[in-house]
C-alpha cells in the first residue's frame, strides 16, 4: 500500500522534476557573489584614490563611508606662495591639511625620504628672488611623481640650479616631470622662463581642458563677460597636455595657463600664473590631485 496521494508526486530526479524557489535563488546567488565582490572592491579603490568623490552623482554620498576616502591630503610647500594662494589653502582644510613649508635647500637633504611623507608637493618660489633647486632635489621630485606623488609647480619656480654654470629651465633638473620648457626667443635670444608678461585677460579651457576635472563647468574665467583678471605670465613652451590658456584681451596673444604632464602613475600640474588669484580653479586642482 502507498500513502494516499503518493501518485501525485513526480519521481525524484525525473524529467518533470522542478527545483524549489529556494533552490533556484541559492543557485543564482552563488553566481552573483563573485561579481558583487568585484564591484565592491572596484568601488572601494575608486573612492580611496579619488576617482569617486562626495560630489560624484549617485555614488558620491556612498564614498564617505570608505576609510580614507575623504581624508585631507598632506601638503609640502617648497618656497613661498602668494598671500592669495595661502588663503585658498587655509580655507580648504577638508582638501589639504596639514601644510608644511620648507625651503628648497632644507628639503635637498634626504629629499626622497622627506618628499615621501606628503601626498602633494607645491613648488612655488614665485614670490622669492631665489629660484634655485638642486639636481638632487630635482631627481627626488622625479622619483616622487613616478611613484605616485602629486606635484604642482608655479611660474618660474625651480628654473635655476645652485651654481653659476647650471642650465636655465626645468629640463636639466626635473627631466620631463614638469610639462613646460624654457626655450630661447628667436628675436631677443632671451629664455622664455625669464620673460614676464603682465596682461589683462581671461582663462579658457585648452585642448585637454573641456572634459578635465580642473576646468569642469568653467567655460571662461572670470565668468562675467565684462570682467578681466590681471596676471603675470611667462613666455614658456608647453610640452604637456594643455588644460587651460590665458588670452590677453588687448593683443589676443594666448599663453599656456595650466598644463599637465602625461604621467602614468603620479600627477604633475604646472600653473603659468598665480593660482591663488583663481580660487575656484585652484580648489578644483586640489580636489583633482587629492
Secondary structure, DSSP 8 states (H G I E B T S, - for coil): ---TTGGGS--TT-TT----HHHHHHHHHHHHHHHHHHHHHHHHHHHHTTSS-TTSTTTHHHHTTSTTTT--EEEEEEE---HHHHHHHHT-TTTEEEEEEE-HHHHHTTHHHHHTT-SEEEEE-TTSS--B--HHHHHHHHHHHHTT-EEEEETTTT-B-SSTT--SSSHHHHTTSSSEE--B-TTT--BGGG-EEEEEEEEEE-TTTTT-GGGTT-SSBSSSTT--EEEEEE--EE-SEEEEEEEETTT--EEEEEEE---SSSEEEEESS-GGG-HHHHHHHHHHH-
